[in-house]
Amino acid sequence: MRIIVFIGMMMVVVFGAMSGLSQSARAANMPFAPISADHMHDFARLPVLHEGRVKPLDSFARIMMKDIAGSEAPHGRAAIEWLALAVFDPTVMAEQQIIRTDAKSLFAQAGLSPDEKAGKYYALTDLTEILQATAPLAEELSQKERTDLTPEQEEFLRVHERAVTMTRLMRSLSLVLPLEVVLPSTVQENFKTGSVFNYYALSRLEMPLADILKDIIAAKGEDPEQYNDEEKAVALLSFQMQIMRSAAEGNALFKIIPGGWDGPDTQNWYAPWQLINDGYGSPASSRYLASWEAIALSYRAADPGIWGQAIKETQSILNGKDLYSPFKFELEILYNSIAPYNWARAFYALSFLLMGMYLMRDWPLARAAALLIMAGAMGVHVFGIMSRVIILDRPPVGTLYESVLFVALICALAGWVAALLRGQNVAAFGAALAALGLLILAPFIVPEGETLGVLVAVLNTNFWLATHVTIITAGYGMCVLAAVMAHFYMVMRLKHPKGVPQISALYKAIYKISIIALLLTAVGTVLGGIWADQSWGRFWGWDPKENGALLIVLWLIWLQHGRLSGNLRDLPFMAGIAYLNVIVGLAWFGVNLLNVGLHSYGFIQGVAVGLGAFCAIETVLIGSLWVAVRCCDKKGCCDGA
């Protein structure tokens, strides 16, 4: 979704103009974190609606920091600390070097040269002038398709988008933050002595002040030099309030206020400024916003005791409202904190190395350790997938990214079982490699970071996600495992004749796995047709994704018939199984990236290039192995094939 960059830049300009309204003098003297990370536990668990899902602030903060800084913990500080600083003390946040950018790209578009010592991170105040100067160009580029932009233009546009996101975040709670204003004597009687002034408290004066200002302008004109002190105070306060309101126009990023207080509602949560600008306020929402004001004041006062009490009072308002699941929040925060797939990658890599040592040196201890560590890898892998299932309340496969995670698990589980129960150690070796490779690939599917997003309505059908998608992706997993094992078969054939027991056993194992792969992909394809009939009114429409699924089934059928008929002997059959990697890659990723058809998930340049390179490398590798084995046959070092 495109953003209107010019409007966003206007928000940056407004922020610069409004910085004097906050206690700007505190920016130089105030420590970065008035409330340390040790006191962020309860704050991180407050709810916010983002991307169609109510989630803990911890997740929201990580997504925001990933977007702005390219990291969930920029400069070694937790994302939730940065979020608190941004929403509660935006003047200080504006001075923090946190916006990630390619300085050369940004400055080049403006016709300037960056400082030779320029780093990767800039403060918003460092970039304000150059962003204003290049806003028209950014607006022009934002109207184009991303695929039409050069890498330099895309990075230039990203910098503008990051600045917009950060500005919106910093303006989220500005209506309840303290302001340094001078009240006209005509309205002072409306407030107690020593009152803390903010836009929310002063909002009821906006219309009366506007009427008074109209009378002043009618009597003395628009030149402030003609006004007395009282009239200047009226004009200044009226202008300040108008510019604050206009700065927050359309700012619905920080949706922390439920609209319906009687149960789950992902449609009617509101950002604080929406209560004022769009008229969504209610007594309950006003009380809840007041509790957030107390949190903001306690943060700025750097008092952990008052801060903790303010958050508990805010949570007490939500208790018993069934607006979100505290258990899911805890699970999501744990999922974010431990990063299970990072651990799984490490364990699979270690298991692969140990199993390789066993296959080369025949060390039983290495095999036992490899299988044990692989079980641990699958444990954290399963934890990651099941956490997603519980948090998102849907089956394990709903997106391209999730399919990679699931296929990796299927590969690992099938290979581990084959090694444990059937003694097929090559299966575990190949499975660890396949799972590791897929988990390394997974982050590239979501270059901006995976956010546990909500599916579009047509896909959000749990029955079909649990049947068609799960079965066919399980089939992908069996295909990949068979293909990887077939590679090892061809390598082993260079040293051992096909009659050797371990070669024969490996051949039979690959054959059986390929049969299971055929069953799963065939059943999954049929179930997909039934889902298509229910959703789109036709069983089959030759959609690229449908063709891809059919291609896998036909490839496997061709191999099985060729083997049974004797037309494909051992070596060509294994080469065909090994080439399943290419067939599955094209059917799984290729058709999704064509930007054509009802199943299209969007074109990703990096993935497309990588897929092309993978197909080329696999073709060369499998062809080379085939030729090498045939040459070995002719020289008599292997049995004929």
Sequence and secondary structure as in RCSB ss.txt:
>XXXX:A:sequence
MRIIVFIGMMMVVVFGAMSGLSQSARAANMPFAPISADHMHDFARLPVLHEGRVKPLDSFARIMMKDIAGSEAPH
GRAAIEWLALAVFDPTVMAEQQIIRTDAKSLFAQAGLSPDEKAGKYYALTDLTEILQATAPLAEELSQKERTDLT
PEQEEFLRVHERAVTMTRLMRSLSLVLPLEVVLPSTVQENFKTGSVFNYYALSRLEMPLADILKDIIAAKGEDPE
QYNDEEKAVALLSFQMQIMRSAAEGNALFKIIPGGWDGPDTQNWYAPWQLINDGYGSPASSRYLASWEAIALSYR
AADPGIWGQAIKETQSILNGKDLYSPFKFELEILYNSIAPYNWARAFYALSFLLMGMYLMRDWPLARAAALLIMA
GAMGVHVFGIMSRVIILDRPPVGTLYESVLFVALICALAGWVAALLRGQNVAAFGAALAALGLLILAPFIVPEGE
TLGVLVAVLNTNFWLATHVTIITAGYGMCVLAAVMAHFYMVMRLKHPKGVPQISALYKAIYKISIIALLLTAVGT
VLGGIWADQSWGRFWGWDPKENGALLIVLWLIWLQHGRLSGNLRDLPFMAGIAYLNVIVGLAWFGVNLLNVGLHS
YGFIQGVAVGLGAFCAIETVLIGSLWVAVRCCDKKGCCDGA
>XXXX:A:secstr
    HHHHHHHHHHHHHHGGGS TTHHHHS S SS GGG TTGGGSEEEETTEEEEHHHHHHHHHHHHHSSSSGG
G  HHHHHHHHHH HHHHTTS  EE  HHHHHHHTT    TT  SEE HHHHHHHHHHTHHHHHHHHTS GGGS 
HHHHHHHHHHHHHHHHHHHHTTTGGGS       HHHHTTS TT    HHHHGGGHHHHHHHHHHHHHHH S GG
GS HHHHHHHHHHHHHHHHHHHTTT  S B EES SSS  SS EE HHHHHHS    HHHHHHHHHHHHHHHHHH
TT HHHHHHHHHHHHHHHTTS SS HHHHHHHHHHHHH HHHHHHHHHHHHHHHHHHHHHH  HHHHHHHHHHHH
HHHHHHHHHHHHHHHHHTS S SSHHHHHHHHHHHHHHHHHHHHHHH  HHHHHHHHHHHHHHHHHHHHHSTT  
      TTT  HHHIIIIIHHHHHHHHHHHHHHHHHHHHHHHHTTS TTSHHHHHHHHHHHHHHHHHHHHHHHHH
HHHHHHHHHHHS S    HHHHHHHHHHHHHHHHHHHHHHTSS HHHHHHHHHTHHHHHHIIIIIGGGSS STT 
    HHHHHHHHHHHHHHHHHHHHHHHHHHHHHHHTSS   
